[in-house]
Amino acid sequence: MSRPLIIGFGNPLREDDALGWRAAELLERREGSSIDVLKCHQLTPELVDLVGRASLVIFLDASISQEPGAISTRLVEKSVPAAWSHQLSPDQLIGFSEQVSGPAPRAYVITGGIDRMTWSESMSGAAETCALQIAASVERLLRGSF
């Protein structure tokens, strides 16, 4: 039986850019064996198989285009990469998965606004709070009450 797949991505060496990773870690601890969790630097074509087998995919990422601490959730719109690339957007990865594996699962992107991306392995307190809020948003999605 397929399970939800949570993908937290970003750079854990760039301070608050680790937001997606941190939220994924929190969910892995809270939800345990009811979900699959992946933490990665970027979304690549190699993830197509994992995405195609999931019942639901939720991408978690940091955003410098949002107000720090603000959280945004959107449904992924399938698109196809214009050319081959080693890095894909969530929309491209879901679209590519559908091309390769058949109907893609429903997918969401949840982003949290950040403003600090210096070279550091520790996140700011504001980003940690945002990671907790993102994890709570994912839990609502998983329970169908979003």
TORTILO-410011 format. One record per residue (C-alpha): residue number from 1; residue in one letter; x negated, y, z negated. Coordinates in nm, 2 decimals. Example, Ala and Ser with C-alpha at 12.3 -4.5 7.8 and 13.67 -1.06 7.14 Angstrom:
2
+-----+------+--------+--------+--------+
| seq | type |     px |     py |     pz |
+-----+------+--------+--------+--------+
|   1 |    A |  -1.23 |  -0.45 |  -0.78 |
|   2 |    S |  -1.37 |  -0.11 |  -0.71 |
+-----+------+--------+--------+--------+
This chain:
146
+-----+------+--------+--------+--------+
| seq | type |     px |     py |     pz |
+-----+------+--------+--------+--------+
|   1 |    M |   0.00 |   0.00 |   0.00 |
|   2 |    S |  -0.14 |   0.34 |   0.09 |
|   3 |    R |  -0.20 |   0.61 |  -0.17 |
|   4 |    P |  -0.24 |   0.98 |  -0.17 |
|   5 |    L |  -0.58 |   1.11 |  -0.07 |
|   6 |    I |  -0.72 |   1.42 |  -0.24 |
|   7 |    I |  -1.02 |   1.58 |  -0.05 |
|   8 |    G |  -1.20 |   1.85 |  -0.24 |
|   9 |    F |  -1.46 |   2.02 |  -0.02 |
|  10 |    G |  -1.71 |   2.30 |  -0.04 |
|  11 |    N |  -2.07 |   2.35 |  -0.17 |
|  12 |    P |  -2.13 |   2.27 |  -0.53 |
|  13 |    L |  -2.46 |   2.45 |  -0.52 |
|  14 |    R |  -2.29 |   2.78 |  -0.44 |
|  15 |    E |  -2.12 |   2.87 |  -0.77 |
|  16 |    D |  -1.75 |   2.91 |  -0.72 |
|  17 |    D |  -1.75 |   2.74 |  -0.37 |
|  18 |    A |  -1.74 |   2.42 |  -0.58 |
|  19 |    L |  -1.37 |   2.50 |  -0.66 |
|  20 |    G |  -1.23 |   2.22 |  -0.44 |
|  21 |    W |  -1.48 |   1.97 |  -0.59 |
|  22 |    R |  -1.39 |   2.07 |  -0.94 |
|  23 |    A |  -1.02 |   2.05 |  -0.89 |
|  24 |    A |  -1.07 |   1.70 |  -0.73 |
|  25 |    E |  -1.27 |   1.59 |  -1.03 |
|  26 |    L |  -0.99 |   1.70 |  -1.27 |
|  27 |    L |  -0.73 |   1.51 |  -1.07 |
|  28 |    E |  -0.95 |   1.20 |  -1.06 |
|  29 |    R |  -0.96 |   1.20 |  -1.44 |
|  30 |    R |  -0.59 |   1.27 |  -1.48 |
|  31 |    E |  -0.44 |   1.06 |  -1.21 |
|  32 |    G |  -0.69 |   0.77 |  -1.21 |
|  33 |    S |  -0.60 |   0.48 |  -0.99 |
|  34 |    S |  -0.28 |   0.63 |  -0.85 |
|  35 |    I |  -0.48 |   0.84 |  -0.60 |
|  36 |    D |  -0.79 |   0.83 |  -0.39 |
|  37 |    V |  -1.03 |   1.12 |  -0.44 |
|  38 |    L |  -1.31 |   1.23 |  -0.21 |
|  39 |    K |  -1.55 |   1.52 |  -0.26 |
|  40 |    C |  -1.75 |   1.64 |   0.04 |
|  41 |    H |  -1.94 |   1.94 |   0.17 |
|  42 |    Q |  -1.73 |   1.97 |   0.49 |
|  43 |    L |  -1.46 |   1.78 |   0.68 |
|  44 |    T |  -1.61 |   1.56 |   0.95 |
|  45 |    P |  -1.47 |   1.33 |   1.22 |
|  46 |    E |  -1.59 |   1.03 |   1.01 |
|  47 |    L |  -1.30 |   1.10 |   0.76 |
|  48 |    V |  -1.04 |   1.01 |   1.02 |
|  49 |    D |  -1.00 |   0.65 |   0.90 |
|  50 |    L |  -0.95 |   0.74 |   0.54 |
|  51 |    V |  -0.70 |   1.01 |   0.64 |
|  52 |    G |  -0.51 |   0.78 |   0.87 |
|  53 |    R |  -0.46 |   0.52 |   0.59 |
|  54 |    A |  -0.33 |   0.77 |   0.33 |
|  55 |    S |   0.03 |   0.82 |   0.23 |
|  56 |    L |  -0.03 |   1.19 |   0.18 |
|  57 |    V |  -0.34 |   1.41 |   0.21 |
|  58 |    I |  -0.41 |   1.72 |   0.00 |
|  59 |    F |  -0.72 |   1.93 |   0.09 |
|  60 |    L |  -0.86 |   2.15 |  -0.18 |
|  61 |    D |  -1.09 |   2.44 |  -0.10 |
|  62 |    A |  -1.22 |   2.78 |  -0.21 |
|  63 |    S |  -1.13 |   3.09 |  -0.02 |
|  64 |    I |  -1.31 |   3.42 |   0.00 |
|  65 |    S |  -1.02 |   3.58 |   0.19 |
|  66 |    Q |  -0.78 |   3.55 |  -0.10 |
|  67 |    E |  -0.77 |   3.75 |  -0.42 |
|  68 |    P |  -0.99 |   3.58 |  -0.68 |
|  69 |    G |  -0.78 |   3.34 |  -0.88 |
|  70 |    A |  -0.49 |   3.35 |  -0.64 |
|  71 |    I |  -0.37 |   3.01 |  -0.52 |
|  72 |    S |  -0.21 |   2.93 |  -0.18 |
|  73 |    T |  -0.05 |   2.62 |  -0.06 |
|  74 |    R |   0.05 |   2.54 |   0.30 |
|  75 |    L |   0.16 |   2.25 |   0.50 |
|  76 |    V |  -0.11 |   2.14 |   0.75 |
|  77 |    E |  -0.03 |   2.20 |   1.11 |
|  78 |    K |  -0.18 |   1.94 |   1.34 |
|  79 |    S |  -0.42 |   2.08 |   1.60 |
|  80 |    V |  -0.69 |   1.92 |   1.82 |
|  81 |    P |  -1.05 |   2.03 |   1.82 |
|  82 |    A |  -1.13 |   2.23 |   2.13 |
|  83 |    A |  -1.47 |   2.06 |   2.15 |
|  84 |    W |  -1.65 |   1.80 |   1.95 |
|  85 |    S |  -1.79 |   1.93 |   1.63 |
|  86 |    H |  -1.95 |   1.80 |   1.31 |
|  87 |    Q |  -1.71 |   2.02 |   1.11 |
|  88 |    L |  -1.34 |   2.03 |   1.13 |
|  89 |    S |  -1.06 |   2.23 |   0.97 |
|  90 |    P |  -0.79 |   2.04 |   0.78 |
|  91 |    D |  -0.55 |   2.10 |   1.08 |
|  92 |    Q |  -0.80 |   1.96 |   1.32 |
|  93 |    L |  -0.88 |   1.66 |   1.11 |
|  94 |    I |  -0.51 |   1.57 |   1.08 |
|  95 |    G |  -0.46 |   1.62 |   1.45 |
|  96 |    F |  -0.76 |   1.41 |   1.53 |
|  97 |    S |  -0.64 |   1.14 |   1.29 |
|  98 |    E |  -0.31 |   1.12 |   1.48 |
|  99 |    Q |  -0.49 |   1.09 |   1.81 |
| 100 |    V |  -0.70 |   0.80 |   1.68 |
| 101 |    S |  -0.47 |   0.62 |   1.44 |
| 102 |    G |  -0.12 |   0.71 |   1.53 |
| 103 |    P |   0.12 |   0.92 |   1.32 |
| 104 |    A |  -0.07 |   1.12 |   1.06 |
| 105 |    P |   0.04 |   1.15 |   0.70 |
| 106 |    R |   0.19 |   1.47 |   0.57 |
| 107 |    A |  -0.09 |   1.70 |   0.46 |
| 108 |    Y |  -0.13 |   2.02 |   0.25 |
| 109 |    V |  -0.41 |   2.26 |   0.20 |
| 110 |    I |  -0.44 |   2.43 |  -0.14 |
| 111 |    T |  -0.69 |   2.71 |  -0.17 |
| 112 |    G |  -0.81 |   2.92 |  -0.46 |
| 113 |    G |  -0.95 |   3.27 |  -0.42 |
| 114 |    I |  -1.31 |   3.32 |  -0.53 |
| 115 |    D |  -1.56 |   3.60 |  -0.51 |
| 116 |    R |  -1.89 |   3.45 |  -0.64 |
| 117 |    M |  -2.10 |   3.23 |  -0.41 |
| 118 |    T |  -2.46 |   3.28 |  -0.54 |
| 119 |    W |  -2.70 |   2.99 |  -0.56 |
| 120 |    S |  -2.59 |   2.82 |  -0.89 |
| 121 |    E |  -2.45 |   2.49 |  -0.99 |
| 122 |    S |  -2.21 |   2.64 |  -1.25 |
| 123 |    M |  -1.88 |   2.80 |  -1.17 |
| 124 |    S |  -1.74 |   3.12 |  -1.32 |
| 125 |    G |  -1.47 |   3.10 |  -1.59 |
| 126 |    A |  -1.22 |   3.24 |  -1.35 |
| 127 |    A |  -1.29 |   2.97 |  -1.10 |
| 128 |    E |  -1.26 |   2.70 |  -1.36 |
| 129 |    T |  -0.92 |   2.84 |  -1.46 |
| 130 |    C |  -0.83 |   2.84 |  -1.09 |
| 131 |    A |  -0.94 |   2.48 |  -1.05 |
| 132 |    L |  -0.70 |   2.38 |  -1.34 |
| 133 |    Q |  -0.42 |   2.56 |  -1.17 |
| 134 |    I |  -0.49 |   2.39 |  -0.84 |
| 135 |    A |  -0.49 |   2.05 |  -1.01 |
| 136 |    A |  -0.15 |   2.13 |  -1.16 |
| 137 |    S |  -0.02 |   2.23 |  -0.82 |
| 138 |    V |  -0.14 |   1.90 |  -0.68 |
| 139 |    E |   0.03 |   1.71 |  -0.96 |
| 140 |    R |   0.36 |   1.89 |  -0.87 |
| 141 |    L |   0.32 |   1.79 |  -0.51 |
| 142 |    L |   0.25 |   1.43 |  -0.60 |
| 143 |    R |   0.57 |   1.42 |  -0.81 |
| 144 |    G |   0.77 |   1.59 |  -0.53 |
| 145 |    S |   0.86 |   1.90 |  -0.73 |
| 146 |    F |   0.67 |   2.16 |  -0.53 |
+-----+------+--------+--------+--------+
